[in-house]
Amino acid sequence: MLKKAKLSHLRYLAIIPLLLLLNGCAKHSIWWIFNPKGEGAHASFIYMMIDVAVMLAIVGVTAILIVWFMWKYQKGKNRGTYDGKWEHSRKLEVAFWGIPIVAVAFLSWAVAIHGSFAVNPYNPTIITKHMKPKGDPIQVDVIATDWQWLFIYPQFHNMAVANELVVPAHTPVFFKLTSTAVTTDFFVPQLLGMIDVMPGMRTKDALESNNLGTYQGIAADYCGAGTSWMLFKTKVVSMADFKQWAHGVENSPNTMDYAQFNRFAEPYINVKDKTPVYGHVEHGLFNHLLLEVMDGKKWPLPMFMTENMFHYLKLQAAEHRA
């Protein structure tokens, strides 16, 4: 009976590998942060590993000592001696206070101070300290809507691309971010840390990557019915390819003034990953949007988009096929 009971409990352990496999069904992989491809993401990963290593060293040694004490002083085993007159140990006092003080001091300097400056999204020293030798940085204005992203390149004829970010390798890229109505997080796990994007406010972030490739960008906070589709591809390309791509976008006949932006900003779930391009966007649109939202401008969310999501997504699919 005892063996059968043990076997019945062991059966439940077989579920664990199946739960791990569920990660493959997710659009957002939890392993991205362990494979950084940008300067900021790599620095954040190193500081996280320092944190974990110091904490594991303390917790690990403590756990080993607890097990050792339990084994050594187990009743009836006579492995240790009992000293009824013991009151104080200077060595233990130094260890109990000294080790935590040293650990906290090290983490305060290495992570809290040095790390905070290194990956500070408004002025990341990990990027800015090498900025001049690598040429002029690129500015990108980012606008989040319900539930799309618009990336404006002021230095390139004020062109814009929706739901796709293209940046050159070996070049610092600085972002200004705001939102029409939704509060979310701008996050490219392999390239840079997340930053809040809020209506009526401007936040900043920065990235630099020396690794060509395509990386997934996400809205890291739940922000309504279309959150799962509020994705964007981030392409890191060579400078030559970037200039060629920018030239193609600049020559696009599509343009966007504020009236057209109002239509773009209406709630929309980008089910089919559309990435429209605009050869020119009205100058000052980013700042104009900030003032409009601060004055109470809103883009109402139709009730049918949340009351009957399945029907809405079917309409989207039919529109795409047409």
Sine and cosine of phi, psi and omega as CSV:
sin_phi,cos_phi,sin_psi,cos_psi,sin_omega,cos_omega
0.00,0.00,-0.64,0.77,-0.03,-1.00
-0.90,0.43,-0.67,0.74,0.01,-1.00
-0.90,0.43,-0.64,0.77,0.02,-1.00
-0.90,0.44,-0.64,0.77,0.02,-1.00
-0.90,0.45,-0.67,0.75,0.02,-1.00
-0.90,0.44,-0.68,0.73,-0.01,-1.00
-0.90,0.43,-0.60,0.80,0.00,-1.00
-0.91,0.42,-0.56,0.83,0.06,-1.00
-0.96,0.28,-0.59,0.80,-0.01,-1.00
-0.92,0.40,-0.42,0.91,0.00,-1.00
-0.86,0.50,-0.57,0.82,-0.04,-1.00
-0.93,0.37,-0.39,0.92,0.03,-1.00
-0.91,0.40,-0.41,0.91,0.00,-1.00
-0.92,0.40,-0.31,0.95,-0.01,-1.00
-0.95,0.31,-0.47,0.88,-0.10,-0.99
-0.84,0.54,-0.77,0.64,0.03,-1.00
-0.86,0.51,-0.56,0.83,0.02,-1.00
-0.91,0.41,-0.63,0.78,0.03,-1.00
-0.90,0.43,-0.62,0.79,0.03,-1.00
-0.91,0.42,-0.57,0.82,0.00,-1.00
-0.92,0.38,-0.38,0.92,0.01,-1.00
-0.88,0.47,-0.41,0.91,0.02,-1.00
-0.87,0.50,-0.47,0.88,0.02,-1.00
-0.94,0.34,-0.29,0.96,0.02,-1.00
-1.00,0.08,-0.17,0.99,-0.07,-1.00
-1.00,0.05,0.55,-0.83,0.09,-1.00
-0.95,0.30,-0.50,0.87,-0.09,-1.00
-0.96,-0.29,0.94,-0.34,-0.04,-1.00
-0.99,0.15,0.72,-0.69,0.02,-1.00
-0.96,0.28,-0.20,0.98,-0.06,-1.00
-1.00,0.02,-0.11,0.99,-0.03,-1.00
-0.84,0.55,-0.67,0.74,-0.08,-1.00
-0.92,0.40,-0.29,0.96,0.03,-1.00
-1.00,0.00,0.09,1.00,0.03,-1.00
-0.71,-0.70,0.89,0.46,-0.09,-1.00
-0.93,0.36,0.61,-0.79,0.01,-1.00
-0.82,-0.58,0.05,1.00,0.03,-1.00
-0.86,-0.51,0.37,-0.93,-0.03,-1.00
-0.86,0.50,-0.73,0.68,-0.02,-1.00
-0.91,0.41,-0.69,0.72,0.01,-1.00
-0.90,0.43,-0.63,0.78,0.01,-1.00
-0.91,0.41,-0.68,0.73,0.03,-1.00
-0.89,0.45,-0.69,0.73,0.02,-1.00
-0.87,0.48,-0.64,0.77,0.02,-1.00
-0.90,0.45,-0.68,0.73,0.00,-1.00
-0.89,0.46,-0.71,0.71,-0.01,-1.00
-0.91,0.41,-0.59,0.81,0.06,-1.00
-0.90,0.43,-0.67,0.75,0.02,-1.00
-0.91,0.42,-0.60,0.80,0.07,-1.00
-0.88,0.47,-0.72,0.69,0.05,-1.00
-0.83,0.56,-0.78,0.63,-0.06,-1.00
-0.89,0.45,-0.67,0.74,-0.04,-1.00
-0.89,0.45,-0.70,0.71,0.00,-1.00
-0.91,0.42,-0.70,0.71,-0.01,-1.00
-0.91,0.42,-0.65,0.76,0.02,-1.00
-0.91,0.41,-0.59,0.81,0.03,-1.00
-0.87,0.49,-0.69,0.72,0.00,-1.00
-0.94,0.34,-0.78,0.63,-0.04,-1.00
-0.91,0.41,-0.64,0.77,-0.02,-1.00
-0.90,0.44,-0.73,0.68,0.03,-1.00
-0.89,0.46,-0.67,0.75,0.02,-1.00
-0.87,0.49,-0.70,0.71,0.00,-1.00
-0.89,0.45,-0.66,0.75,0.02,-1.00
-0.90,0.44,-0.67,0.74,0.01,-1.00
-0.90,0.43,-0.63,0.78,0.02,-1.00
-0.88,0.48,-0.73,0.68,0.01,-1.00
-0.89,0.45,-0.65,0.76,-0.01,-1.00
-0.91,0.42,-0.67,0.74,0.04,-1.00
-0.89,0.46,-0.68,0.74,0.01,-1.00
-0.88,0.47,-0.63,0.77,0.00,-1.00
-0.96,0.29,-0.72,0.70,-0.10,-0.99
-0.93,0.37,-0.64,0.77,-0.10,-0.99
-0.96,-0.27,0.43,0.90,0.06,-1.00
-0.89,0.45,0.72,-0.69,-0.06,-1.00
-0.87,0.50,0.74,-0.67,0.08,-1.00
1.00,0.05,-0.05,1.00,-0.03,-1.00
-1.00,-0.08,-0.31,0.95,0.06,-1.00
0.83,0.55,0.62,0.79,0.04,-1.00
-1.00,0.02,-0.44,0.90,-0.03,-1.00
-0.83,-0.55,0.28,-0.96,0.03,-1.00
-0.96,-0.30,0.57,-0.82,0.00,-1.00
-0.98,-0.18,0.81,-0.58,0.03,-1.00
-0.94,-0.33,0.98,-0.19,-0.04,-1.00
-0.93,0.36,-0.27,0.96,-0.02,-1.00
-0.99,-0.15,0.07,1.00,-0.04,-1.00
-0.94,0.35,0.75,-0.66,-0.01,-1.00
-0.83,-0.56,-0.62,0.78,-0.15,-0.99
-0.40,-0.92,0.56,-0.83,0.08,-1.00
-0.74,-0.68,0.90,-0.44,0.00,-1.00
-0.89,0.45,-0.60,0.80,0.00,-1.00
-0.89,0.45,-0.71,0.71,0.03,-1.00
-0.91,0.41,-0.62,0.79,0.02,-1.00
-0.87,0.49,-0.71,0.71,0.03,-1.00
-0.89,0.45,-0.67,0.74,-0.01,-1.00
-0.91,0.40,-0.71,0.70,-0.06,-1.00
-0.91,0.41,-0.55,0.84,0.01,-1.00
-0.99,-0.11,-0.61,0.79,-0.10,-1.00
-0.93,0.37,-0.71,0.70,-0.04,-1.00
-0.88,0.47,-0.75,0.66,0.05,-1.00
-0.88,0.48,-0.62,0.78,0.00,-1.00
-0.90,0.44,-0.70,0.71,0.02,-1.00
-0.89,0.45,-0.67,0.74,-0.01,-1.00
-0.90,0.45,-0.72,0.69,0.00,-1.00
-0.91,0.42,-0.66,0.75,0.02,-1.00
-0.89,0.46,-0.68,0.73,0.01,-1.00
-0.90,0.43,-0.72,0.69,0.00,-1.00
-0.91,0.41,-0.58,0.82,0.02,-1.00
-0.89,0.47,-0.65,0.76,-0.01,-1.00
-0.99,0.17,-0.77,0.63,-0.15,-0.99
-0.95,0.32,-0.60,0.80,-0.10,-1.00
-0.95,-0.31,-0.84,0.55,-0.11,-0.99
-0.90,0.43,-0.61,0.79,-0.04,-1.00
-0.99,-0.12,-0.91,0.42,-0.05,-1.00
-0.87,0.49,-0.70,0.71,-0.03,-1.00
-0.92,0.39,-0.61,0.79,-0.01,-1.00
-0.89,0.45,-0.66,0.75,0.04,-1.00
-0.94,0.34,-0.61,0.79,-0.07,-1.00
-0.90,0.44,-0.63,0.78,-0.08,-1.00
-0.90,-0.44,0.28,0.96,0.09,-1.00
-0.84,0.55,0.89,-0.45,-0.11,-0.99
-0.87,0.49,-0.44,0.90,-0.03,-1.00
-0.99,0.15,-0.42,0.91,0.02,-1.00
-0.37,-0.93,0.94,0.33,-0.07,-1.00
-0.96,0.29,0.92,-0.38,-0.03,-1.00
-0.91,0.42,-0.41,0.91,0.03,-1.00
-0.88,0.47,-0.39,0.92,0.02,-1.00
-0.97,-0.24,-0.74,0.68,-0.13,-0.99
-0.93,0.37,-0.46,0.89,-0.05,-1.00
-0.93,0.36,-0.32,0.95,0.03,-1.00
-0.93,-0.37,0.24,0.97,-0.20,-0.98
-0.94,0.34,-0.72,0.70,-0.11,-0.99
-0.88,0.47,-0.73,0.69,0.00,-1.00
-0.89,0.46,-0.38,0.93,-0.09,-1.00
-1.00,-0.09,0.10,0.99,0.05,-1.00
1.00,-0.09,-0.03,-1.00,-0.07,-1.00
-0.93,0.36,0.67,-0.75,0.05,-1.00
-0.96,0.26,0.25,-0.97,0.03,-1.00
-0.94,-0.35,0.69,-0.72,0.03,-1.00
-0.98,-0.21,0.72,-0.69,0.07,-1.00
-0.76,-0.65,0.81,-0.59,0.10,-0.99
-1.00,-0.06,0.78,-0.62,-0.08,-1.00
-0.90,-0.43,0.79,-0.61,0.05,-1.00
-0.85,-0.53,0.83,-0.56,0.07,-1.00
-0.99,-0.15,0.72,-0.70,0.08,-1.00
-0.86,-0.50,-0.09,-1.00,0.19,-0.98
-1.00,0.00,0.99,-0.16,0.03,1.00
-0.69,-0.72,0.93,0.37,0.00,-1.00
-0.70,-0.71,0.16,-0.99,0.08,-1.00
-0.84,-0.53,0.64,-0.77,0.09,-1.00
-0.84,-0.55,0.83,-0.56,-0.02,-1.00
-0.93,-0.37,0.89,-0.46,-0.04,-1.00
-0.95,-0.31,0.71,-0.70,-0.01,-1.00
-0.93,-0.36,1.00,-0.02,-0.07,-1.00
-0.87,0.50,-0.51,0.86,-0.05,-1.00
-0.98,0.19,-0.15,0.99,-0.05,-1.00
-0.84,-0.54,0.94,0.34,0.06,-1.00
0.86,0.51,0.38,0.93,-0.02,-1.00
0.82,0.58,0.61,0.79,0.03,-1.00
-0.96,0.29,0.23,-0.97,-0.02,-1.00
-0.50,-0.86,0.45,-0.89,0.07,-1.00
-0.70,-0.72,0.67,-0.74,0.02,-1.00
-0.99,-0.15,0.73,-0.69,0.15,-0.99
0.91,0.42,0.35,0.94,0.09,-1.00
-0.45,-0.89,0.76,-0.65,0.00,-1.00
-0.90,-0.43,0.81,-0.59,0.02,-1.00
-0.85,-0.52,0.80,-0.60,-0.03,-1.00
-0.70,-0.72,0.47,-0.88,0.05,-1.00
-0.99,0.12,0.53,-0.85,0.06,-1.00
-0.95,0.30,0.38,-0.93,0.06,-1.00
0.88,0.48,0.40,0.92,-0.04,-1.00
-0.72,-0.70,0.79,-0.62,0.06,-1.00
-0.91,0.42,0.68,-0.74,0.04,-1.00
-0.82,-0.57,0.82,-0.58,-0.03,-1.00
-0.92,-0.40,0.72,-0.69,-0.06,-1.00
-0.93,-0.36,0.63,-0.78,0.30,-0.96
-0.92,-0.39,0.75,-0.66,-0.13,-0.99
-0.78,-0.62,0.62,-0.79,0.14,-0.99
-0.47,-0.88,0.00,-1.00,-0.09,-1.00
-0.62,-0.79,0.44,-0.90,0.05,-1.00
-0.98,0.17,-0.73,0.69,-0.07,-1.00
-0.54,-0.84,-0.43,0.90,-0.14,-0.99
-0.99,-0.10,0.63,-0.78,0.15,-0.99
-0.98,-0.21,0.86,-0.51,-0.03,-1.00
-0.54,-0.84,-0.20,-0.98,0.04,-1.00
-0.84,-0.54,0.73,-0.68,0.11,-0.99
-1.00,0.04,0.86,-0.51,-0.17,-0.99
-0.50,-0.87,0.84,-0.55,0.19,-0.98
-0.87,-0.49,1.00,-0.07,-0.22,-0.98
-0.79,0.62,-0.58,0.81,-0.06,-1.00
-1.00,0.06,-0.15,0.99,-0.10,-1.00
-0.88,-0.47,-0.63,0.78,-0.06,-1.00
-0.41,-0.91,0.33,-0.94,0.02,-1.00
-0.97,0.26,0.28,-0.96,-0.03,-1.00
-0.98,0.19,0.48,-0.88,0.04,-1.00
-0.64,-0.77,0.61,-0.79,0.02,-1.00
-0.91,0.41,0.63,-0.78,0.12,-0.99
-0.86,-0.52,0.89,-0.46,-0.17,-0.98
-0.77,-0.64,0.57,-0.82,0.02,-1.00
-0.92,0.39,0.67,-0.74,0.03,-1.00
0.96,0.27,0.15,0.99,0.01,-1.00
-0.71,-0.70,0.42,-0.91,0.04,-1.00
-0.88,-0.47,0.82,-0.57,0.10,-1.00
-0.90,-0.43,0.14,-0.99,-0.06,-1.00
-0.72,-0.69,0.41,-0.91,0.11,-0.99
-0.41,-0.91,0.14,-0.99,-0.03,-1.00
-0.45,-0.89,0.46,-0.89,0.09,-1.00
-0.54,-0.84,0.38,-0.93,0.17,-0.98
-0.46,-0.89,0.74,-0.67,-0.01,-1.00
-0.71,-0.70,0.66,-0.76,0.07,-1.00
-0.96,-0.27,0.20,0.98,-0.08,-1.00
-0.88,-0.47,0.92,-0.38,0.05,-1.00
-0.91,0.42,0.58,-0.81,0.02,-1.00
0.39,-0.92,0.00,-1.00,0.04,-1.00
-0.89,-0.46,0.79,-0.62,-0.10,-1.00
-0.80,-0.60,0.49,-0.87,-0.07,-1.00
-1.00,0.05,0.80,-0.60,0.15,-0.99
-0.97,-0.26,0.56,-0.83,-0.10,-0.99
-0.66,-0.75,0.31,-0.95,0.25,-0.97
-1.00,-0.01,0.96,-0.29,-0.21,-0.98
-0.98,0.17,-0.19,0.98,0.05,-1.00
-0.93,-0.36,0.58,-0.81,0.08,-1.00
-0.91,0.43,0.79,-0.61,-0.07,-1.00
-0.65,-0.76,0.57,0.82,0.09,-1.00
0.90,-0.43,-0.20,-0.98,-0.17,-0.98
-0.88,0.47,-0.52,0.85,-0.09,-1.00
-0.99,-0.14,0.26,0.96,-0.07,-1.00
-0.83,0.56,-0.68,0.74,-0.08,-1.00
-0.90,0.44,-0.38,0.93,-0.01,-1.00
-0.97,-0.24,0.05,1.00,-0.02,-1.00
-1.00,0.09,0.92,0.39,-0.07,-1.00
-0.90,-0.44,0.32,-0.95,0.12,-0.99
-0.48,-0.88,0.60,-0.80,0.08,-1.00
-0.99,0.11,0.68,-0.73,0.10,-1.00
-0.92,-0.39,0.91,-0.42,-0.04,-1.00
-0.96,-0.27,0.84,-0.54,0.10,-1.00
-0.98,-0.20,0.90,-0.44,-0.10,-1.00
-0.81,-0.58,0.18,-0.98,0.06,-1.00
-0.93,0.37,0.34,-0.94,0.00,-1.00
-0.88,0.48,-0.63,0.78,0.02,-1.00
-0.89,0.46,-0.70,0.71,0.03,-1.00
-0.92,0.39,-0.58,0.81,0.01,-1.00
-0.90,0.43,-0.71,0.71,0.00,-1.00
-0.89,0.45,-0.63,0.78,0.04,-1.00
-0.91,0.42,-0.69,0.73,0.03,-1.00
-0.89,0.45,-0.71,0.70,-0.01,-1.00
-0.88,0.47,-0.63,0.78,0.03,-1.00
-0.88,0.48,-0.65,0.76,0.02,-1.00
-0.91,0.42,-0.66,0.75,0.00,-1.00
-0.93,0.37,-0.66,0.75,0.00,-1.00
-0.87,0.50,-0.51,0.86,-0.02,-1.00
-1.00,0.05,0.05,1.00,0.03,-1.00
-0.92,0.40,0.67,-0.74,0.02,-1.00
-0.96,0.30,-0.26,0.97,-0.01,-1.00
-0.96,0.29,0.72,-0.70,0.08,-1.00
-0.77,-0.64,0.22,-0.98,-0.01,-1.00
-0.63,-0.78,0.92,-0.40,0.17,-0.98
-0.99,-0.13,-0.08,-1.00,-0.09,-1.00
-0.92,0.38,-0.55,0.84,0.03,-1.00
-0.90,0.43,-0.67,0.74,0.04,-1.00
-0.93,0.38,-0.57,0.82,0.05,-1.00
-0.90,0.44,-0.60,0.80,0.03,-1.00
-0.85,0.53,-0.62,0.78,0.04,-1.00
-0.95,0.31,-0.63,0.77,0.03,-1.00
-0.89,0.46,-0.58,0.82,-0.10,-1.00
-0.98,0.19,-0.13,0.99,0.05,-1.00
-0.89,0.45,0.56,-0.83,-0.04,-1.00
-0.79,0.61,0.79,-0.62,-0.06,-1.00
-0.44,-0.90,0.74,-0.67,0.04,-1.00
-0.98,-0.18,0.90,-0.44,-0.10,-0.99
-0.99,0.10,0.95,0.31,-0.10,-1.00
-0.89,0.45,-0.60,0.80,-0.12,-0.99
-0.99,-0.16,0.30,0.96,0.09,-1.00
0.82,0.58,0.74,0.67,0.04,-1.00
-0.95,0.32,0.62,-0.78,0.00,-1.00
-0.75,-0.66,0.93,0.36,0.01,-1.00
-0.90,0.43,0.53,-0.85,0.00,-1.00
-0.89,-0.45,0.46,-0.89,-0.01,-1.00
-0.73,-0.68,0.87,-0.50,-0.03,-1.00
-0.91,0.42,-0.42,0.91,0.01,-1.00
-0.41,-0.91,0.70,-0.72,0.07,-1.00
-0.90,-0.44,0.61,-0.79,-0.02,-1.00
-0.77,0.63,0.76,-0.65,0.00,-1.00
-0.89,0.46,0.65,-0.76,0.02,-1.00
0.99,0.16,0.15,0.99,-0.04,-1.00
-0.87,0.49,-0.66,0.75,-0.03,-1.00
-0.86,0.51,-0.77,0.63,-0.02,-1.00
-0.93,0.36,-0.58,0.81,0.03,-1.00
-0.89,0.45,-0.65,0.76,0.04,-1.00
-0.89,0.46,-0.68,0.73,0.03,-1.00
-0.81,0.58,-0.75,0.66,-0.03,-1.00
-0.92,0.40,-0.65,0.76,0.00,-1.00
-0.88,0.47,-0.72,0.70,-0.01,-1.00
-0.92,0.39,-0.62,0.79,0.05,-1.00
-0.89,0.46,-0.50,0.87,0.03,-1.00
-1.00,0.09,0.02,1.00,0.09,-1.00
0.96,-0.27,0.17,0.99,0.02,-1.00
-0.88,0.47,0.71,-0.70,-0.01,-1.00
-0.68,-0.74,0.41,-0.91,0.11,-0.99
-0.87,-0.49,1.00,-0.10,-0.13,-0.99
-0.86,0.51,0.57,-0.83,0.02,-1.00
-1.00,-0.07,0.89,-0.45,0.03,-1.00
-0.87,0.49,0.66,-0.75,-0.06,-1.00
-0.90,0.44,-0.53,0.85,-0.06,-1.00
-0.90,0.43,-0.37,0.93,-0.01,-1.00
-0.95,0.32,-0.42,0.91,0.02,-1.00
-0.96,-0.29,-0.45,0.89,-0.02,-1.00
-0.97,0.25,-0.55,0.83,-0.04,-1.00
-0.65,-0.76,0.95,0.30,-0.05,-1.00
-0.88,0.47,-0.62,0.78,-0.05,-1.00
-0.88,0.48,-0.69,0.73,0.00,-1.00
-0.91,0.42,-0.66,0.76,0.00,-1.00
-0.89,0.45,-0.69,0.73,-0.01,-1.00
-0.92,0.40,-0.55,0.84,0.08,-1.00
-0.90,0.43,-0.65,0.76,0.04,-1.00
-0.89,0.45,-0.64,0.77,0.03,-1.00
-0.88,0.47,-0.70,0.71,-0.01,-1.00
-0.90,0.44,-0.65,0.76,0.02,-1.00
-0.91,0.42,-0.64,0.76,0.03,-1.00
-0.88,0.47,-0.64,0.77,-0.01,-1.00
-0.92,0.39,-0.65,0.76,0.00,-1.00
-0.92,0.40,-0.57,0.82,0.00,-1.00
-0.93,0.37,0.00,0.00,0.00,0.00
